[in-house]
């Protein structure tokens, strides 16, 4: 069996996924830093500012579950990689 060579693209994909995941989770974890500024800039209550982080985290969690269900039901077509030899 002949081994396929990816010519380093797997590292590029890995780096891209790492950056994307880090930014997504980092944003959700750092919403509290902007809490007081948003409250002062927009003149809204603490409860209204709290909804922004809650809705954002709910969307993040629901999207993960949705993708999991789709993959279990085989709704997502598998990608067949074609390597250049």
C-alpha positions as CSV (number, residue, x, y, z in Angstrom):
1,X,0.0,0.0,0.0
2,X,1.4,3.4,-1.0
3,X,1.4,6.1,1.6
4,X,-0.1,9.5,0.6
5,X,1.8,12.6,1.3
6,X,-0.1,15.6,2.5
7,X,2.9,18.0,2.0
8,X,2.3,19.8,5.3
9,X,-1.3,20.8,4.8
10,X,-2.4,18.8,7.8
11,X,-0.4,21.2,10.0
12,X,-2.0,24.2,8.4
13,X,-5.4,22.8,9.1
14,X,-4.5,21.9,12.7
15,X,-3.2,25.4,13.3
16,X,-6.4,26.9,11.8
17,X,-8.6,24.8,14.0
18,X,-6.5,25.6,17.1
19,X,-6.8,29.4,16.4
20,X,-10.5,29.2,15.7
21,X,-11.3,27.1,18.8
22,X,-9.1,29.4,21.0
23,X,-10.8,32.5,19.8
24,X,-14.2,31.1,20.2
25,X,-13.7,29.8,23.7
26,X,-11.6,32.8,24.7
27,X,-14.4,35.2,23.7
28,X,-16.9,33.3,25.7
29,X,-14.7,33.3,28.8
30,X,-13.8,37.0,28.6
31,X,-17.2,38.5,28.2
32,X,-17.0,39.6,31.8
33,X,-14.2,42.0,30.9
34,X,-16.6,44.1,28.8
35,X,-19.5,43.8,31.2
36,X,-19.1,47.3,32.9
37,X,-18.2,49.0,29.6
38,X,-21.2,47.7,27.8
39,X,-23.4,48.7,30.7
40,X,-22.1,52.2,30.7
41,X,-21.9,52.7,26.9
42,X,-25.3,51.4,26.1
43,X,-27.0,52.6,29.3
44,X,-28.6,49.2,30.0
45,X,-29.2,47.1,33.1
46,X,-27.1,44.3,34.4
47,X,-29.7,41.8,33.4
48,X,-29.7,43.0,29.8
49,X,-25.9,42.7,29.6
50,X,-26.1,39.3,31.1
51,X,-28.4,38.1,28.3
52,X,-25.7,38.7,25.7
53,X,-23.3,36.3,27.3
54,X,-26.0,33.8,28.0
55,X,-27.4,33.8,24.5
56,X,-23.9,33.5,23.1
57,X,-23.0,30.5,25.2
58,X,-26.3,28.9,24.4
59,X,-25.7,29.2,20.7
60,X,-22.2,27.8,21.2
61,X,-23.5,24.8,23.1
62,X,-26.5,24.1,20.8
63,X,-24.4,24.2,17.7
64,X,-22.1,21.5,19.0
65,X,-25.1,19.3,19.9
66,X,-26.7,19.9,16.5
67,X,-23.6,18.9,14.7
68,X,-23.2,15.8,16.9
69,X,-26.8,14.7,16.1
70,X,-26.3,15.3,12.4
71,X,-23.2,13.3,12.3
72,X,-24.9,10.4,14.2
73,X,-27.8,10.5,11.7
74,X,-25.4,10.5,8.8
75,X,-26.8,13.9,7.6
76,X,-23.3,15.2,7.0
77,X,-21.7,13.7,3.9
78,X,-18.2,12.4,4.6
79,X,-15.4,14.2,2.8
80,X,-13.1,12.0,0.8
81,X,-9.7,13.5,0.5
82,X,-7.9,13.2,-2.9
83,X,-4.2,13.5,-2.5
84,X,-2.0,14.7,-5.3
85,X,0.8,12.3,-5.9
